[in-house]
Amino acid sequence: MKKRPSENSSGIVFKLADVMRKKGYSKNMLCVNCGLRFETVQGYYNGSISRVDLYVLAAICRELRCNVQDIIEYKES
């Protein structure tokens, strides 16, 4: 079975790309407005991070005016 690109083996699904698309944000815009490195935003966008940084997550949620569950979801296998 093929894994979705935004899902890691723990069942955590990152939905940042969907939220950004709906709100009209680019990765560069989010980086500048949140003061984050591009690589950091890219990791959350692609779901390739292995550890969630609460500071980063809070900055993203604050900027996008959303909740954590809008960006990260747990799905049982």
PQR file with spaces between the fields and no chain letter, atoms N, CA, C, O and H, PARSE charges and radii, in Angstrom:
ATOM       1  N    MET     1       0.844   -1.187    0.000 -0.4000 1.5000
ATOM       2  CA   MET     1       0.000    0.000    0.000 -0.0000 2.0000
ATOM       3  C    MET     1       0.881    1.238    0.000  0.5500 1.7000
ATOM       4  O    MET     1       1.820    1.339    0.789 -0.5500 1.4000
ATOM       5  N    LYS     2       0.583    2.163   -0.870 -0.4000 1.5000
ATOM       6  CA   LYS     2       1.344    3.400   -0.971 -0.0000 2.0000
ATOM       7  C    LYS     2       0.930    4.398    0.091  0.5500 1.7000
ATOM       8  O    LYS     2      -0.257    4.562    0.374 -0.5500 1.4000
ATOM       9  H    LYS     2      -0.180    2.081   -1.511  0.4000 1.0000
ATOM      10  N    LYS     3       1.908    5.060    0.674 -0.4000 1.5000
ATOM      11  CA   LYS     3       1.649    6.056    1.696 -0.0000 2.0000
ATOM      12  C    LYS     3       1.362    7.404    1.042  0.5500 1.7000
ATOM      13  O    LYS     3       1.984    7.766    0.044 -0.5500 1.4000
ATOM      14  H    LYS     3       2.872    4.926    0.444  0.4000 1.0000
ATOM      15  N    ARG     4       0.420    8.138    1.612 -0.4000 1.5000
ATOM      16  CA   ARG     4       0.180    9.494    1.130 -0.0000 2.0000
ATOM      17  C    ARG     4       1.399   10.336    1.448  0.5500 1.7000
ATOM      18  O    ARG     4       2.028   10.110    2.482 -0.5500 1.4000
ATOM      19  H    ARG     4      -0.085    7.844    2.424  0.4000 1.0000
ATOM      20  N    PRO     5       1.765   11.300    0.606 -0.5600 1.5000
ATOM      21  CA   PRO     5       2.959   12.100    0.847  0.2800 2.0000
ATOM      22  C    PRO     5       2.892   12.915    2.127  0.5500 1.7000
ATOM      23  O    PRO     5       3.937   13.223    2.701 -0.5500 1.4000
ATOM      24  N    SER     6       1.697   13.278    2.600 -0.4000 1.5000
ATOM      25  CA   SER     6       1.588   14.111    3.785 -0.0000 2.0000
ATOM      26  C    SER     6       1.389   13.286    5.063  0.5500 1.7000
ATOM      27  O    SER     6       1.108   13.844    6.124 -0.5500 1.4000
ATOM      28  H    SER     6       0.849   13.027    2.134  0.4000 1.0000
ATOM      29  N    GLU     7       1.532   11.966    4.964 -0.4000 1.5000
ATOM      30  CA   GLU     7       1.304   11.106    6.127 -0.0000 2.0000
ATOM      31  C    GLU     7       2.576   10.327    6.445  0.5500 1.7000
ATOM      32  O    GLU     7       3.185    9.736    5.553 -0.5500 1.4000
ATOM      33  H    GLU     7       1.760   11.512    4.103  0.4000 1.0000
ATOM      34  N    ASN     8       2.976   10.326    7.719 -0.4000 1.5000
ATOM      35  CA   ASN     8       4.129    9.531    8.104 -0.0000 2.0000
ATOM      36  C    ASN     8       3.645    8.224    8.716  0.5500 1.7000
ATOM      37  O    ASN     8       2.439    8.002    8.822 -0.5500 1.4000
ATOM      38  H    ASN     8       2.481   10.806    8.443  0.4000 1.0000
ATOM      39  N    SER     9       4.563    7.360    9.117 -0.4000 1.5000
ATOM      40  CA   SER     9       4.203    6.026    9.596 -0.0000 2.0000
ATOM      41  C    SER     9       3.454    6.039   10.930  0.5500 1.7000
ATOM      42  O    SER     9       2.916    5.009   11.336 -0.5500 1.4000
ATOM      43  H    SER     9       5.543    7.541    9.030  0.4000 1.0000
ATOM      44  N    SER    10       3.406    7.172   11.615 -0.4000 1.5000
ATOM      45  CA   SER    10       2.718    7.252   12.902 -0.0000 2.0000
ATOM      46  C    SER    10       1.221    7.496   12.761  0.5500 1.7000
ATOM      47  O    SER    10       0.504    7.463   13.761 -0.5500 1.4000
ATOM      48  H    SER    10       3.843    8.009   11.286  0.4000 1.0000
ATOM      49  N    GLY    11       0.735    7.739   11.561 -0.4000 1.5000
ATOM      50  CA   GLY    11      -0.675    8.026   11.353 -0.0000 2.0000
ATOM      51  C    GLY    11      -1.001    9.511   11.417  0.5500 1.7000
ATOM      52  O    GLY    11      -2.164    9.897   11.299 -0.5500 1.4000
ATOM      53  H    GLY    11       1.318    7.766   10.748  0.4000 1.0000
ATOM      54  N    ILE    12       0.010   10.340   11.601 -0.4000 1.5000
ATOM      55  CA   ILE    12      -0.187   11.790   11.647 -0.0000 2.0000
ATOM      56  C    ILE    12      -0.252   12.323   10.215  0.5500 1.7000
ATOM      57  O    ILE    12       0.619   12.037    9.393 -0.5500 1.4000
ATOM      58  H    ILE    12       0.955   10.026   11.696  0.4000 1.0000
ATOM      59  N    VAL    13      -1.285   13.094    9.936 -0.4000 1.5000
ATOM      60  CA   VAL    13      -1.479   13.690    8.612 -0.0000 2.0000
ATOM      61  C    VAL    13      -1.339   15.197    8.743  0.5500 1.7000
ATOM      62  O    VAL    13      -1.985   15.814    9.590 -0.5500 1.4000
ATOM      63  H    VAL    13      -1.992   13.326   10.604  0.4000 1.0000
ATOM      64  N    PHE    14      -0.505   15.784    7.912 -0.4000 1.5000
ATOM      65  CA   PHE    14      -0.319   17.239    7.897 -0.0000 2.0000
ATOM      66  C    PHE    14      -1.188   17.825    6.793  0.5500 1.7000
ATOM      67  O    PHE    14      -1.124   17.396    5.641 -0.5500 1.4000
ATOM      68  H    PHE    14       0.019   15.283    7.224  0.4000 1.0000
ATOM      69  N    LYS    15      -1.998   18.806    7.157 -0.4000 1.5000
ATOM      70  CA   LYS    15      -2.937   19.410    6.211 -0.0000 2.0000
ATOM      71  C    LYS    15      -2.632   20.880    5.958  0.5500 1.7000
ATOM      72  O    LYS    15      -3.496   21.631    5.507 -0.5500 1.4000
ATOM      73  H    LYS    15      -2.051   19.155    8.093  0.4000 1.0000
ATOM      74  N    LEU    16      -1.405   21.287    6.249 -0.4000 1.5000
ATOM      75  CA   LEU    16      -1.031   22.696    6.086 -0.0000 2.0000
ATOM      76  C    LEU    16      -1.210   23.153    4.640  0.5500 1.7000
ATOM      77  O    LEU    16      -1.670   24.269    4.400 -0.5500 1.4000
ATOM      78  H    LEU    16      -0.702   20.677    6.616  0.4000 1.0000
ATOM      79  N    ALA    17      -0.857   22.318    3.688 -0.4000 1.5000
ATOM      80  CA   ALA    17      -0.982   22.701    2.276 -0.0000 2.0000
ATOM      81  C    ALA    17      -2.425   23.063    1.937  0.5500 1.7000
ATOM      82  O    ALA    17      -2.671   24.044    1.235 -0.5500 1.4000
ATOM      83  H    ALA    17      -0.483   21.411    3.883  0.4000 1.0000
ATOM      84  N    ASP    18      -3.371   22.279    2.430 -0.4000 1.5000
ATOM      85  CA   ASP    18      -4.788   22.547    2.160 -0.0000 2.0000
ATOM      86  C    ASP    18      -5.237   23.873    2.778  0.5500 1.7000
ATOM      87  O    ASP    18      -5.931   24.664    2.139 -0.5500 1.4000
ATOM      88  H    ASP    18      -3.170   21.482    3.000  0.4000 1.0000
ATOM      89  N    VAL    19      -4.833   24.101    4.023 -0.4000 1.5000
ATOM      90  CA   VAL    19      -5.215   25.339    4.717 -0.0000 2.0000
ATOM      91  C    VAL    19      -4.615   26.545    4.005  0.5500 1.7000
ATOM      92  O    VAL    19      -5.295   27.551    3.804 -0.5500 1.4000
ATOM      93  H    VAL    19      -4.270   23.458    4.542  0.4000 1.0000
ATOM      94  N    MET    20      -3.349   26.448    3.627 -0.4000 1.5000
ATOM      95  CA   MET    20      -2.696   27.562    2.934 -0.0000 2.0000
ATOM      96  C    MET    20      -3.366   27.855    1.595  0.5500 1.7000
ATOM      97  O    MET    20      -3.562   29.014    1.229 -0.5500 1.4000
ATOM      98  H    MET    20      -2.797   25.631    3.790  0.4000 1.0000
ATOM      99  N    ARG    21      -3.711   26.804    0.878 -0.4000 1.5000
ATOM     100  CA   ARG    21      -4.370   26.970   -0.425 -0.0000 2.0000
ATOM     101  C    ARG    21      -5.703   27.687   -0.263  0.5500 1.7000
ATOM     102  O    ARG    21      -6.018   28.601   -1.025 -0.5500 1.4000
ATOM     103  H    ARG    21      -3.552   25.863    1.175  0.4000 1.0000
ATOM     104  N    LYS    22      -6.497   27.268    0.743 -0.4000 1.5000
ATOM     105  CA   LYS    22      -7.810   27.878    0.971 -0.0000 2.0000
ATOM     106  C    LYS    22      -7.701   29.344    1.364  0.5500 1.7000
ATOM     107  O    LYS    22      -8.570   30.147    1.025 -0.5500 1.4000
ATOM     108  H    LYS    22      -6.241   26.525    1.362  0.4000 1.0000
ATOM     109  N    LYS    23      -6.633   29.693    2.079 -0.4000 1.5000
ATOM     110  CA   LYS    23      -6.480   31.069    2.567 -0.0000 2.0000
ATOM     111  C    LYS    23      -5.607   31.932    1.655  0.5500 1.7000
ATOM     112  O    LYS    23      -5.391   33.111    1.936 -0.5500 1.4000
ATOM     113  H    LYS    23      -5.927   29.041    2.354  0.4000 1.0000
ATOM     114  N    GLY    24      -5.108   31.350    0.567 -0.4000 1.5000
ATOM     115  CA   GLY    24      -4.343   32.109   -0.407 -0.0000 2.0000
ATOM     116  C    GLY    24      -2.927   32.446    0.022  0.5500 1.7000
ATOM     117  O    GLY    24      -2.396   33.491   -0.354 -0.5500 1.4000
ATOM     118  H    GLY    24      -5.283   30.393    0.339  0.4000 1.0000
ATOM     119  N    TYR    25      -2.315   31.578    0.800 -0.4000 1.5000
ATOM     120  CA   TYR    25      -0.942   31.803    1.268 -0.0000 2.0000
ATOM     121  C    TYR    25       0.036   30.982    0.448  0.5500 1.7000
ATOM     122  O    TYR    25      -0.237   29.835    0.095 -0.5500 1.4000
ATOM     123  H    TYR    25      -2.746   30.729    1.105  0.4000 1.0000
ATOM     124  N    SER    26       1.180   31.583    0.151 -0.4000 1.5000
ATOM     125  CA   SER    26       2.297   30.835   -0.422 -0.0000 2.0000
ATOM     126  C    SER    26       3.242   30.474    0.717  0.5500 1.7000
ATOM     127  O    SER    26       3.146   31.020    1.816 -0.5500 1.4000
ATOM     128  H    SER    26       1.402   32.515    0.438  0.4000 1.0000
ATOM     129  N    LYS    27       4.153   29.548    0.440 -0.4000 1.5000
ATOM     130  CA   LYS    27       5.134   29.184    1.463 -0.0000 2.0000
ATOM     131  C    LYS    27       6.008   30.386    1.820  0.5500 1.7000
ATOM     132  O    LYS    27       6.326   30.609    2.988 -0.5500 1.4000
ATOM     133  H    LYS    27       4.230   29.105   -0.453  0.4000 1.0000
ATOM     134  N    ASN    28       6.388   31.149    0.811 -0.4000 1.5000
ATOM     135  CA   ASN    28       7.220   32.336    1.072 -0.0000 2.0000
ATOM     136  C    ASN    28       6.484   33.356    1.936  0.5500 1.7000
ATOM     137  O    ASN    28       7.074   33.938    2.846 -0.5500 1.4000
ATOM     138  H    ASN    28       6.129   30.968   -0.138  0.4000 1.0000
ATOM     139  N    MET    29       5.221   33.573    1.662 -0.4000 1.5000
ATOM     140  CA   MET    29       4.433   34.531    2.441 -0.0000 2.0000
ATOM     141  C    MET    29       4.353   34.084    3.897  0.5500 1.7000
ATOM     142  O    MET    29       4.501   34.899    4.807 -0.5500 1.4000
ATOM     143  H    MET    29       4.742   33.100    0.922  0.4000 1.0000
ATOM     144  N    LEU    30       4.119   32.793    4.118 -0.4000 1.5000
ATOM     145  CA   LEU    30       4.029   32.277    5.481 -0.0000 2.0000
ATOM     146  C    LEU    30       5.372   32.414    6.200  0.5500 1.7000
ATOM     147  O    LEU    30       5.415   32.773    7.377 -0.5500 1.4000
ATOM     148  H    LEU    30       3.999   32.131    3.378  0.4000 1.0000
ATOM     149  N    CYS    31       6.457   32.130    5.497 -0.4000 1.5000
ATOM     150  CA   CYS    31       7.803   32.282    6.079 -0.0000 2.0000
ATOM     151  C    CYS    31       8.045   33.706    6.549  0.5500 1.7000
ATOM     152  O    CYS    31       8.466   33.928    7.684 -0.5500 1.4000
ATOM     153  H    CYS    31       6.422   31.838    4.541  0.4000 1.0000
ATOM     154  N    VAL    32       7.784   34.653    5.692 -0.4000 1.5000
ATOM     155  CA   VAL    32       8.033   36.061    6.005 -0.0000 2.0000
ATOM     156  C    VAL    32       7.141   36.523    7.148  0.5500 1.7000
ATOM     157  O    VAL    32       7.624   37.148    8.092 -0.5500 1.4000
ATOM     158  H    VAL    32       7.443   34.473    4.770  0.4000 1.0000
ATOM     159  N    ASN    33       5.858   36.227    7.079 -0.4000 1.5000
ATOM     160  CA   ASN    33       4.911   36.699    8.091 -0.0000 2.0000
ATOM     161  C    ASN    33       5.113   36.042    9.452  0.5500 1.7000
ATOM     162  O    ASN    33       4.795   36.639   10.481 -0.5500 1.4000
ATOM     163  H    ASN    33       5.466   35.719    6.312  0.4000 1.0000
ATOM     164  N    CYS    34       5.638   34.821    9.467 -0.4000 1.5000
ATOM     165  CA   CYS    34       5.852   34.105   10.734 -0.0000 2.0000
ATOM     166  C    CYS    34       7.294   34.182   11.218  0.5500 1.7000
ATOM     167  O    CYS    34       7.588   33.827   12.359 -0.5500 1.4000
ATOM     168  H    CYS    34       5.896   34.336    8.631  0.4000 1.0000
ATOM     169  N    GLY    35       8.190   34.643   10.358 -0.4000 1.5000
ATOM     170  CA   GLY    35       9.604   34.684   10.721 -0.0000 2.0000
ATOM     171  C    GLY    35      10.215   33.291   10.798  0.5500 1.7000
ATOM     172  O    GLY    35      11.072   33.030   11.643 -0.5500 1.4000
ATOM     173  H    GLY    35       7.952   34.931    9.431  0.4000 1.0000
ATOM     174  N    LEU    36       9.777   32.400    9.918 -0.4000 1.5000
ATOM     175  CA   LEU    36      10.268   31.028    9.908 -0.0000 2.0000
ATOM     176  C    LEU    36      11.147   30.783    8.686  0.5500 1.7000
ATOM     177  O    LEU    36      11.014   31.456    7.664 -0.5500 1.4000
ATOM     178  H    LEU    36       9.081   32.611    9.232  0.4000 1.0000
ATOM     179  N    ARG    37      12.042   29.815    8.808 -0.4000 1.5000
ATOM     180  CA   ARG    37      12.881   29.425    7.673 -0.0000 2.0000
ATOM     181  C    ARG    37      12.027   28.678    6.652  0.5500 1.7000
ATOM     182  O    ARG    37      11.060   28.005    7.008 -0.5500 1.4000
ATOM     183  H    ARG    37      12.151   29.268    9.638  0.4000 1.0000
ATOM     184  N    PHE    38      12.396   28.805    5.390 -0.4000 1.5000
ATOM     185  CA   PHE    38      11.659   28.140    4.320 -0.0000 2.0000
ATOM     186  C    PHE    38      11.645   26.625    4.535  0.5500 1.7000
ATOM     187  O    PHE    38      10.617   25.977    4.337 -0.5500 1.4000
ATOM     188  H    PHE    38      13.181   29.351    5.101  0.4000 1.0000
ATOM     189  N    GLU    39      12.778   26.066    4.938 -0.4000 1.5000
ATOM     190  CA   GLU    39      12.883   24.622    5.149 -0.0000 2.0000
ATOM     191  C    GLU    39      11.910   24.137    6.221  0.5500 1.7000
ATOM     192  O    GLU    39      11.372   23.034    6.127 -0.5500 1.4000
ATOM     193  H    GLU    39      13.613   26.592    5.099  0.4000 1.0000
ATOM     194  N    THR    40      11.687   24.970    7.240 -0.4000 1.5000
ATOM     195  CA   THR    40      10.756   24.621    8.311 -0.0000 2.0000
ATOM     196  C    THR    40       9.334   24.554    7.777  0.5500 1.7000
ATOM     197  O    THR    40       8.622   23.579    8.013 -0.5500 1.4000
ATOM     198  H    THR    40      12.123   25.867    7.316  0.4000 1.0000
ATOM     199  N    VAL    41       8.926   25.586    7.064 -0.4000 1.5000
ATOM     200  CA   VAL    41       7.578   25.612    6.485 -0.0000 2.0000
ATOM     201  C    VAL    41       7.425   24.474    5.474  0.5500 1.7000
ATOM     202  O    VAL    41       6.376   23.833    5.420 -0.5500 1.4000
ATOM     203  H    VAL    41       9.505   26.378    6.873  0.4000 1.0000
ATOM     204  N    GLN    42       8.441   24.224    4.693 -0.4000 1.5000
ATOM     205  CA   GLN    42       8.418   23.142    3.703 -0.0000 2.0000
ATOM     206  C    GLN    42       8.170   21.792    4.384  0.5500 1.7000
ATOM     207  O    GLN    42       7.413   20.968    3.871 -0.5500 1.4000
ATOM     208  H    GLN    42       9.293   24.745    4.738  0.4000 1.0000
ATOM     209  N    GLY    43       8.796   21.571    5.518 -0.4000 1.5000
ATOM     210  CA   GLY    43       8.613   20.316    6.252 -0.0000 2.0000
ATOM     211  C    GLY    43       7.188   20.120    6.729  0.5500 1.7000
ATOM     212  O    GLY    43       6.641   19.023    6.620 -0.5500 1.4000
ATOM     213  H    GLY    43       9.411   22.240    5.934  0.4000 1.0000
ATOM     214  N    TYR    44       6.581   21.175    7.259 -0.4000 1.5000
ATOM     215  CA   TYR    44       5.185   21.091    7.699 -0.0000 2.0000
ATOM     216  C    TYR    44       4.257   20.969    6.491  0.5500 1.7000
ATOM     217  O    TYR    44       3.263   20.244    6.538 -0.5500 1.4000
ATOM     218  H    TYR    44       7.026   22.066    7.348  0.4000 1.0000
ATOM     219  N    TYR    45       4.577   21.668    5.428 -0.4000 1.5000
ATOM     220  CA   TYR    45       3.777   21.655    4.203 -0.0000 2.0000
ATOM     221  C    TYR    45       3.744   20.254    3.589  0.5500 1.7000
ATOM     222  O    TYR    45       2.691   19.773    3.172 -0.5500 1.4000
ATOM     223  H    TYR    45       5.385   22.257    5.389  0.4000 1.0000
ATOM     224  N    ASN    46       4.909   19.611    3.540 -0.4000 1.5000
ATOM     225  CA   ASN    46       5.027   18.279    2.934 -0.0000 2.0000
ATOM     226  C    ASN    46       4.758   17.150    3.911  0.5500 1.7000
ATOM     227  O    ASN    46       4.602   15.998    3.505 -0.5500 1.4000
ATOM     228  H    ASN    46       5.764   20.002    3.879  0.4000 1.0000
ATOM     229  N    GLY    47       4.701   17.473    5.198 -0.4000 1.5000
ATOM     230  CA   GLY    47       4.504   16.444    6.203 -0.0000 2.0000
ATOM     231  C    GLY    47       5.737   15.602    6.435  0.5500 1.7000
ATOM     232  O    GLY    47       5.635   14.441    6.833 -0.5500 1.4000
ATOM     233  H    GLY    47       4.827   18.408    5.527  0.4000 1.0000
ATOM     234  N    SER    48       6.906   16.177    6.190 -0.4000 1.5000
ATOM     235  CA   SER    48       8.147   15.406    6.306 -0.0000 2.0000
ATOM     236  C    SER    48       8.872   15.619    7.631  0.5500 1.7000
ATOM     237  O    SER    48       9.984   15.119    7.806 -0.5500 1.4000
ATOM     238  H    SER    48       6.990   17.119    5.867  0.4000 1.0000
ATOM     239  N    ILE    49       8.269   16.348    8.566 -0.4000 1.5000
ATOM     240  CA   ILE    49       8.925   16.554    9.851 -0.0000 2.0000
ATOM     241  C    ILE    49       8.687   15.348   10.745  0.5500 1.7000
ATOM     242  O    ILE    49       7.700   14.628   10.588 -0.5500 1.4000
ATOM     243  H    ILE    49       7.367   16.754    8.424  0.4000 1.0000
ATOM     244  N    SER    50       9.601   15.136   11.684 -0.4000 1.5000
ATOM     245  CA   SER    50       9.431   14.022   12.609 -0.0000 2.0000
ATOM     246  C    SER    50       9.103   14.502   14.018  0.5500 1.7000
ATOM     247  O    SER    50       8.600   13.733   14.838 -0.5500 1.4000
ATOM     248  H    SER    50      10.402   15.720   11.811  0.4000 1.0000
ATOM     249  N    ARG    51       9.384   15.762   14.298 -0.4000 1.5000
ATOM     250  CA   ARG    51       9.066   16.335   15.609 -0.0000 2.0000
ATOM     251  C    ARG    51       8.401   17.689   15.424  0.5500 1.7000
ATOM     252  O    ARG    51       8.889   18.550   14.692 -0.5500 1.4000
ATOM     253  H    ARG    51       9.793   16.386   13.632  0.4000 1.0000
ATOM     254  N    VAL    52       7.288   17.853   16.098 -0.4000 1.5000
ATOM     255  CA   VAL    52       6.536   19.103   16.001 -0.0000 2.0000
ATOM     256  C    VAL    52       7.113   20.104   16.990  0.5500 1.7000
ATOM     257  O    VAL    52       7.285   19.796   18.169 -0.5500 1.4000
ATOM     258  H    VAL    52       6.891   17.154   16.692  0.4000 1.0000
ATOM     259  N    ASP    53       7.407   21.291   16.508 -0.4000 1.5000
ATOM     260  CA   ASP    53       7.870   22.383   17.354 -0.0000 2.0000
ATOM     261  C    ASP    53       6.654   23.238   17.702  0.5500 1.7000
ATOM     262  O    ASP    53       6.019   23.805   16.812 -0.5500 1.4000
ATOM     263  H    ASP    53       7.268   21.541   15.550  0.4000 1.0000
ATOM     264  N    LEU    54       6.329   23.334   18.987 -0.4000 1.5000
ATOM     265  CA   LEU    54       5.122   24.054   19.403 -0.0000 2.0000
ATOM     266  C    LEU    54       5.189   25.538   19.068  0.5500 1.7000
ATOM     267  O    LEU    54       4.161   26.145   18.768 -0.5500 1.4000
ATOM     268  H    LEU    54       6.844   22.873   19.709  0.4000 1.0000
ATOM     269  N    TYR    55       6.386   26.136   19.113 -0.4000 1.5000
ATOM     270  CA   TYR    55       6.537   27.543   18.739 -0.0000 2.0000
ATOM     271  C    TYR    55       6.164   27.735   17.263  0.5500 1.7000
ATOM     272  O    TYR    55       5.439   28.668   16.916 -0.5500 1.4000
ATOM     273  H    TYR    55       7.221   25.642   19.356  0.4000 1.0000
ATOM     274  N    VAL    56       6.657   26.859   16.416 -0.4000 1.5000
ATOM     275  CA   VAL    56       6.373   26.934   14.978 -0.0000 2.0000
ATOM     276  C    VAL    56       4.882   26.721   14.733  0.5500 1.7000
ATOM     277  O    VAL    56       4.257   27.465   13.977 -0.5500 1.4000
ATOM     278  H    VAL    56       7.246   26.101   16.698  0.4000 1.0000
ATOM     279  N    LEU    57       4.328   25.715   15.367 -0.4000 1.5000
ATOM     280  CA   LEU    57       2.908   25.413   15.200 -0.0000 2.0000
ATOM     281  C    LEU    57       2.038   26.584   15.640  0.5500 1.7000
ATOM     282  O    LEU    57       1.068   26.925   14.963 -0.5500 1.4000
ATOM     283  H    LEU    57       4.836   25.111   15.981  0.4000 1.0000
ATOM     284  N    ALA    58       2.379   27.201   16.766 -0.4000 1.5000
ATOM     285  CA   ALA    58       1.620   28.358   17.250 -0.0000 2.0000
ATOM     286  C    ALA    58       1.739   29.533   16.294  0.5500 1.7000
ATOM     287  O    ALA    58       0.752   30.222   16.038 -0.5500 1.4000
ATOM     288  H    ALA    58       3.167   26.924   17.315  0.4000 1.0000
ATOM     289  N    ALA    59       2.932   29.772   15.761 -0.4000 1.5000
ATOM     290  CA   ALA    59       3.127   30.876   14.818 -0.0000 2.0000
ATOM     291  C    ALA    59       2.297   30.670   13.553  0.5500 1.7000
ATOM     292  O    ALA    59       1.697   31.613   13.039 -0.5500 1.4000
ATOM     293  H    ALA    59       3.734   29.212   15.968  0.4000 1.0000
ATOM     294  N    ILE    60       2.266   29.449   13.058 -0.4000 1.5000
ATOM     295  CA   ILE    60       1.491   29.143   11.853 -0.0000 2.0000
ATOM     296  C    ILE    60      -0.002   29.317   12.120  0.5500 1.7000
ATOM     297  O    ILE    60      -0.716   29.931   11.327 -0.5500 1.4000
ATOM     298  H    ILE    60       2.754   28.682   13.475  0.4000 1.0000
ATOM     299  N    CYS    61      -0.465   28.773   13.241 -0.4000 1.5000
ATOM     300  CA   CYS    61      -1.896   28.889   13.577 -0.0000 2.0000
ATOM     301  C    CYS    61      -2.304   30.351   13.771  0.5500 1.7000
ATOM     302  O    CYS    61      -3.381   30.768   13.344 -0.5500 1.4000
ATOM     303  H    CYS    61       0.116   28.275   13.885  0.4000 1.0000
ATOM     304  N    ARG    62      -1.436   31.115   14.415 -0.4000 1.5000
ATOM     305  CA   ARG    62      -1.727   32.538   14.645 -0.0000 2.0000
ATOM     306  C    ARG    62      -1.844   33.279   13.311  0.5500 1.7000
ATOM     307  O    ARG    62      -2.771   34.062   13.103 -0.5500 1.4000
ATOM     308  H    ARG    62      -0.561   30.776   14.762  0.4000 1.0000
ATOM     309  N    GLU    63      -0.900   33.024   12.422 -0.4000 1.5000
ATOM     310  CA   GLU    63      -0.893   33.712   11.122 -0.0000 2.0000
ATOM     311  C    GLU    63      -2.072   33.298   10.252  0.5500 1.7000
ATOM     312  O    GLU    63      -2.696   34.141    9.608 -0.5500 1.4000
ATOM     313  H    GLU    63      -0.147   32.388   12.590  0.4000 1.0000
ATOM     314  N    LEU    64      -2.378   32.009   10.231 -0.4000 1.5000
ATOM     315  CA   LEU    64      -3.460   31.519    9.367 -0.0000 2.0000
ATOM     316  C    LEU    64      -4.830   31.595   10.047  0.5500 1.7000
ATOM     317  O    LEU    64      -5.853   31.267    9.446 -0.5500 1.4000
ATOM     318  H    LEU    64      -1.870   31.324   10.754  0.4000 1.0000
ATOM     319  N    ARG    65      -4.831   32.030   11.304 -0.4000 1.5000
ATOM     320  CA   ARG    65      -6.074   32.124   12.095 -0.0000 2.0000
ATOM     321  C    ARG    65      -6.847   30.808   12.029  0.5500 1.7000
ATOM     322  O    ARG    65      -8.003   30.754   11.611 -0.5500 1.4000
ATOM     323  H    ARG    65      -4.000   32.296   11.792  0.4000 1.0000
ATOM     324  N    CYS    66      -6.158   29.751   12.460 -0.4000 1.5000
ATOM     325  CA   CYS    66      -6.768   28.425   12.464 -0.0000 2.0000
ATOM     326  C    CYS    66      -6.378   27.692   13.744  0.5500 1.7000
ATOM     327  O    CYS    66      -5.596   28.202   14.547 -0.5500 1.4000
ATOM     328  H    CYS    66      -5.219   29.795   12.799  0.4000 1.0000
ATOM     329  N    ASN    67      -6.918   26.520   13.924 -0.4000 1.5000
ATOM     330  CA   ASN    67      -6.605   25.682   15.074 -0.0000 2.0000
ATOM     331  C    ASN    67      -5.613   24.600   14.676  0.5500 1.7000
ATOM     332  O    ASN    67      -5.436   24.302   13.495 -0.5500 1.4000
ATOM     333  H    ASN    67      -7.553   26.106   13.272  0.4000 1.0000
ATOM     334  N    VAL    68      -4.974   24.022   15.676 -0.4000 1.5000
ATOM     335  CA   VAL    68      -3.994   22.959   15.433 -0.0000 2.0000
ATOM     336  C    VAL    68      -4.626   21.816   14.642  0.5500 1.7000
ATOM     337  O    VAL    68      -4.013   21.286   13.715 -0.5500 1.4000
ATOM     338  H    VAL    68      -5.118   24.264   16.636  0.4000 1.0000
ATOM     339  N    GLN    69      -5.835   21.440   15.004 -0.4000 1.5000
ATOM     340  CA   GLN    69      -6.485   20.322   14.320 -0.0000 2.0000
ATOM     341  C    GLN    69      -6.797   20.628   12.851  0.5500 1.7000
ATOM     342  O    GLN    69      -7.091   19.712   12.083 -0.5500 1.4000
ATOM     343  H    GLN    69      -6.333   21.870   15.757  0.4000 1.0000
ATOM     344  N    ASP    70      -6.738   21.889   12.456 -0.4000 1.5000
ATOM     345  CA   ASP    70      -6.886   22.228   11.037 -0.0000 2.0000
ATOM     346  C    ASP    70      -5.629   21.875   10.252  0.5500 1.7000
ATOM     347  O    ASP    70      -5.679   21.682    9.037 -0.5500 1.4000
ATOM     348  H    ASP    70      -6.499   22.633   13.080  0.4000 1.0000
ATOM     349  N    ILE    71      -4.503   21.794   10.955 -0.4000 1.5000
ATOM     350  CA   ILE    71      -3.195   21.569   10.317 -0.0000 2.0000
ATOM     351  C    ILE    71      -2.699   20.143   10.494  0.5500 1.7000
ATOM     352  O    ILE    71      -2.088   19.577    9.588 -0.5500 1.4000
ATOM     353  H    ILE    71      -4.462   21.951   11.942  0.4000 1.0000
ATOM     354  N    ILE    72      -2.962   19.558   11.666 -0.4000 1.5000
ATOM     355  CA   ILE    72      -2.472   18.210   11.975 -0.0000 2.0000
ATOM     356  C    ILE    72      -3.636   17.344   12.416  0.5500 1.7000
ATOM     357  O    ILE    72      -4.492   17.769   13.192 -0.5500 1.4000
ATOM     358  H    ILE    72      -3.458   20.018   12.402  0.4000 1.0000
ATOM     359  N    GLU    73      -3.649   16.120   11.907 -0.4000 1.5000
ATOM     360  CA   GLU    73      -4.724   15.181   12.247 -0.0000 2.0000
ATOM     361  C    GLU    73      -4.131   13.799   12.457  0.5500 1.7000
ATOM     362  O    GLU    73      -3.142   13.440   11.818 -0.5500 1.4000
ATOM     363  H    GLU    73      -2.954   15.774   11.277  0.4000 1.0000
ATOM     364  N    TYR    74      -4.727   13.031   13.342 -0.4000 1.5000
ATOM     365  CA   TYR    74      -4.323   11.643   13.551 -0.0000 2.0000
ATOM     366  C    TYR    74      -5.355   10.733   12.900  0.5500 1.7000
ATOM     367  O    TYR    74      -6.556   10.862   13.137 -0.5500 1.4000
ATOM     368  H    TYR    74      -5.530   13.323   13.861  0.4000 1.0000
ATOM     369  N    LYS    75      -4.867    9.814   12.080 -0.4000 1.5000
ATOM     370  CA   LYS    75      -5.748    8.831   11.448 -0.0000 2.0000
ATOM     371  C    LYS    75      -5.232    7.438   11.764  0.5500 1.7000
ATOM     372  O    LYS    75      -4.074    7.108   11.506 -0.5500 1.4000
ATOM     373  H    LYS    75      -3.891    9.709   11.888  0.4000 1.0000
ATOM     374  N    GLU    76      -6.123    6.628   12.330 -0.4000 1.5000
ATOM     375  CA   GLU    76      -5.738    5.240   12.618 -0.0000 2.0000
ATOM     376  C    GLU    76      -5.588    4.464   11.323  0.5500 1.7000
ATOM     377  O    GLU    76      -6.298    4.699   10.345 -0.5500 1.4000
ATOM     378  H    GLU    76      -7.064    6.896   12.540  0.4000 1.0000
ATOM     379  N    SER    77      -4.655    3.544   11.341 -0.4000 1.5000
ATOM     380  CA   SER    77      -4.415    2.729   10.137 -0.0000 2.0000
ATOM     381  C    SER    77      -5.478    1.697    9.954  0.5500 1.7000
ATOM     382  O    SER    77      -5.432    0.928    8.994 -0.5500 1.4000
ATOM     383  H    SER    77      -4.078    3.353   12.136  0.4000 1.0000
